Amino acid sequence: MSIITSTAPHAADPKSAHARGFALYVGIDEAKAAAAGVPLPELVERLRRLVGELVPDAQTHATVAIAPAAAGGRDIDVVRAALHEPGLARLRAEAEPAPRRRTGVVVDISRKRVVLDGDAAPLTFTEFELLQFLVLREGRAVDRQEIIDGVWRDAPAEEVPNARTIDVHVRRLRAKLGDYEDIVRTVRGTGYRFDRHADVSIRLAATPSPDLF
């Protein structure tokens, strides 16, 4: 429900503008009003009379907000939206985050990190080593055993994964790559391959990686 009081249109000169009235939004449906012992039409009329008693010269206009019964959110927010409150759309726009700007992927070998659309991806050391291993063999299918021999070559025997575990590591890596997960391709019957897209850049170290052959 909205109770609006006013006396005349806004002044044409914005420099001389001043308050000319106010809008009161009341979030309450017919069932809640009835449960409180005051039918909604009576509540509207009593509020109108109260304004008239306090300020006899005030002009009033009452509007009941109609919205679907299934409309979600707080009653007051449903009322504001149903009555198209000025400024409500602006407030919503300010509350909504700006669309994420896509700037692509940077695989920074020199700094051991991956940047996705400007933000560093939370890769573990092993996940980065796995991605780097594929990046340095760009465009070539690498089988699982070669990945194991390369990425885990210095790991204790009990920490060396098997071929099936490699698939788990790749799934976790892809999950952290988000929208760019397809830079790591599955090569059926072989293993995996790094595919560079137009929005992917590689920054190599100043000295060649010992993994680069």
Backbone torsions as a table, in degrees:
resi	resn	phi	psi	omega
1	MET	NA	141.7	178.7
2	SER	-127.2	128.1	174.0
3	ILE	-109.2	119.3	-176.0
4	ILE	-116.8	126.9	175.4
5	THR	-116.6	140.0	180.0
6	SER	-158.1	168.0	178.8
7	THR	-124.5	-34.4	-177.5
8	ALA	-164.8	165.6	178.2
9	PRO	-59.8	159.0	179.3
10	HIS	-61.7	149.9	178.2
11	ALA	-63.3	143.2	-178.5
12	ALA	-67.9	-34.6	-178.5
13	ASP	-87.9	111.9	-177.8
14	PRO	-61.1	-24.7	-179.6
15	LYS	-67.8	-25.1	-178.9
16	SER	-102.1	10.8	-177.3
17	ALA	-68.1	142.4	176.1
18	HIS	-152.2	169.2	-176.6
19	ALA	-60.0	131.0	-179.6
20	ARG	-118.8	1.6	-177.8
21	GLY	162.1	-167.5	179.6
22	PHE	-156.3	162.1	176.0
23	ALA	-117.0	131.7	178.2
24	LEU	-113.8	118.1	178.4
25	TYR	-99.2	127.7	179.7
26	VAL	-118.8	118.8	179.7
27	GLY	-92.7	96.3	178.5
28	ILE	-157.9	131.7	178.7
29	ASP	-94.2	174.2	-175.3
30	GLU	-61.2	-37.3	-178.2
31	ALA	-66.4	-41.8	179.9
32	LYS	-67.6	-39.1	178.6
33	ALA	-63.8	-44.4	-179.9
34	ALA	-63.4	-38.6	179.7
35	ALA	-65.3	-28.0	178.9
36	ALA	-84.1	-3.8	177.8
37	GLY	87.9	11.0	179.5
38	VAL	-130.1	102.4	178.5
39	PRO	-55.4	146.2	-174.6
40	LEU	-55.5	-46.7	178.9
41	PRO	-58.8	-39.1	179.2
42	GLU	-66.3	-39.1	178.5
43	LEU	-61.4	-43.4	178.3
44	VAL	-59.9	-48.7	-176.4
45	GLU	-65.3	-38.9	-179.9
46	ARG	-66.5	-35.2	176.5
47	LEU	-68.3	-39.8	177.0
48	ARG	-61.2	-44.4	-179.5
49	ARG	-64.8	-37.7	179.4
50	LEU	-60.8	-43.7	178.1
51	VAL	-61.7	-42.2	179.5
52	GLY	-63.3	-35.1	178.5
53	GLU	-70.7	-38.1	-179.2
54	LEU	-75.0	-41.2	-179.2
55	VAL	-135.1	91.9	-175.1
56	PRO	-56.7	-29.3	-177.2
57	ASP	-85.7	-4.0	-176.9
58	ALA	-71.0	141.0	174.2
59	GLN	-98.1	138.7	-177.5
60	THR	-128.6	150.7	175.3
61	HIS	-142.6	127.4	-178.5
62	ALA	-111.9	136.5	178.3
63	THR	-130.8	129.9	176.6
64	VAL	-94.4	127.6	-179.2
65	ALA	-78.9	128.1	177.9
66	ILE	-108.3	125.6	-179.7
67	ALA	-145.8	154.9	178.6
68	PRO	-57.2	144.8	-179.5
69	ALA	-61.9	-26.9	-177.7
70	ALA	-87.9	2.2	-179.2
71	ALA	-59.4	126.1	-177.1
72	GLY	-84.1	173.6	178.4
73	GLY	95.1	177.2	178.5
74	ARG	-68.0	150.3	-179.9
75	ASP	-55.0	-43.7	-175.9
76	ILE	-64.6	-35.1	179.4
77	ASP	-71.6	-37.1	176.2
78	VAL	-62.3	-42.0	178.8
79	VAL	-62.3	-47.8	-178.4
80	ARG	-60.0	-41.0	179.9
81	ALA	-69.9	-42.0	-178.4
82	ALA	-63.9	-31.9	-178.8
83	LEU	-94.5	7.5	176.6
84	HIS	52.0	54.5	-178.9
85	GLU	-57.2	127.8	176.8
86	PRO	-59.4	134.0	178.2
87	GLY	91.4	-14.9	-178.4
88	LEU	-66.4	-40.9	178.5
89	ALA	-63.1	-38.2	179.5
90	ARG	-65.3	-42.3	179.7
91	LEU	-63.2	-39.3	178.9
92	ARG	-65.9	-41.3	-179.7
93	ALA	-62.7	-37.9	179.6
94	GLU	-69.0	-30.9	-178.2
95	ALA	-77.9	-24.7	-178.3
96	GLU	-80.8	134.7	178.9
97	PRO	-66.6	147.5	178.8
98	ALA	-66.1	146.3	179.0
99	PRO	-54.9	138.9	-179.0
100	ARG	-67.6	128.6	-179.5
101	ARG	-83.4	125.6	-179.2
102	ARG	-86.2	115.3	179.0
103	THR	-115.4	-0.5	175.2
104	GLY	95.8	-167.7	-175.9
105	VAL	-114.5	135.9	172.4
106	VAL	-121.4	116.9	174.1
107	VAL	-98.4	104.4	-174.8
108	ASP	-97.9	94.6	-179.0
109	ILE	-65.5	-36.4	-176.0
110	SER	-65.6	-34.3	-177.5
111	ARG	-108.0	5.6	176.8
112	LYS	55.4	51.8	178.6
113	ARG	-151.3	161.5	176.7
114	VAL	-123.9	131.5	-179.4
115	VAL	-113.2	124.4	179.8
116	LEU	-113.5	114.7	179.9
117	ASP	50.8	39.9	175.4
118	GLY	92.1	-10.1	-178.8
119	ASP	-113.2	139.5	179.3
120	ALA	-69.3	130.8	177.4
121	ALA	-77.0	140.6	-176.5
122	PRO	-81.1	58.6	-179.0
123	LEU	-79.9	143.6	171.6
124	THR	-77.0	169.5	179.2
125	PHE	-58.7	-45.2	-178.7
126	THR	-66.0	-39.6	178.8
127	GLU	-63.1	-40.1	177.7
128	PHE	-67.3	-41.7	179.2
129	GLU	-60.5	-38.9	178.2
130	LEU	-64.2	-47.0	179.3
131	LEU	-63.4	-43.9	-179.8
132	GLN	-60.6	-40.3	179.7
133	PHE	-58.2	-41.3	179.4
134	LEU	-74.3	-38.9	-179.3
135	VAL	-60.8	-42.5	-178.2
136	LEU	-71.7	-6.3	174.8
137	ARG	-120.9	38.0	-174.1
138	GLU	-48.9	131.0	176.1
139	GLY	83.0	-5.3	-178.9
140	ARG	-110.5	135.8	175.9
141	ALA	-71.9	129.3	-178.8
142	VAL	-114.9	125.3	-178.4
143	ASP	-78.7	164.2	-173.4
144	ARG	-62.2	-39.8	-178.9
145	GLN	-66.3	-35.7	177.5
146	GLU	-65.9	-37.4	176.7
147	ILE	-63.1	-45.3	179.7
148	ILE	-60.3	-47.3	-177.6
149	ASP	-64.9	-28.8	-177.9
150	GLY	-88.5	-51.9	-174.8
151	VAL	-74.3	-35.9	-176.4
152	TRP	-107.8	25.3	-174.9
153	ARG	-63.9	-29.0	-178.5
154	ASP	-104.3	4.6	-177.0
155	ALA	-80.2	151.0	174.7
156	PRO	-59.0	151.4	-175.0
157	ALA	-55.9	-37.6	-177.5
158	GLU	-70.8	-14.0	-179.4
159	GLU	-100.4	-6.1	-179.3
160	VAL	-75.3	123.9	-177.6
161	PRO	-77.8	168.3	172.4
162	ASN	-98.9	178.5	-175.5
163	ALA	-60.3	-36.9	-178.9
164	ARG	-68.7	-35.2	179.4
165	THR	-67.3	-28.4	178.0
166	ILE	-58.4	-38.1	179.0
167	ASP	-62.0	-36.1	178.3
168	VAL	-65.9	-44.0	178.5
169	HIS	-61.1	-41.1	-179.8
170	VAL	-66.5	-39.9	178.6
171	ARG	-62.0	-42.0	179.1
172	ARG	-65.4	-39.9	177.9
173	LEU	-62.5	-46.8	-179.8
174	ARG	-61.1	-40.0	-179.4
175	ALA	-59.4	-37.4	-178.6
176	LYS	-80.1	-16.1	176.0
177	LEU	-81.7	-11.1	174.6
178	GLY	57.5	-124.6	-176.9
179	ASP	-64.4	-13.0	-176.4
180	TYR	-107.1	20.8	-175.8
181	GLU	-61.6	-23.0	-175.7
182	ASP	-78.3	4.3	172.8
183	ILE	-72.2	-17.7	173.6
184	VAL	-106.3	105.8	-175.0
185	ARG	-97.3	146.1	172.5
186	THR	-89.0	128.3	176.1
187	VAL	-104.9	106.0	-173.6
188	ARG	-56.2	131.4	177.8
189	GLY	80.5	-3.9	-178.3
190	THR	-124.6	-71.7	-176.3
191	GLY	176.2	-118.4	-175.2
192	TYR	-137.7	158.8	-178.6
193	ARG	-143.7	139.7	174.2
194	PHE	-89.4	126.3	177.2
195	ASP	-114.1	121.3	179.0
196	ARG	-87.4	126.4	176.0
197	HIS	-95.2	177.3	179.6
198	ALA	-65.5	-25.9	-177.8
199	ASP	-98.6	21.3	178.9
200	VAL	-118.3	130.1	176.6
201	SER	-126.6	148.0	-178.9
202	ILE	-116.3	129.9	175.6
203	ARG	-112.4	109.2	-178.4
204	LEU	-84.7	162.1	177.9
205	ALA	-70.8	161.4	-179.9
206	ALA	-62.9	-33.9	175.3
207	THR	-109.1	148.0	-178.1
208	PRO	-57.4	141.3	177.4
209	SER	-67.7	139.4	176.6
210	PRO	-63.9	-14.6	179.2
211	ASP	-85.2	-15.0	-176.0
212	LEU	-81.0	130.0	-177.3
213	PHE	-128.7	NA	NA
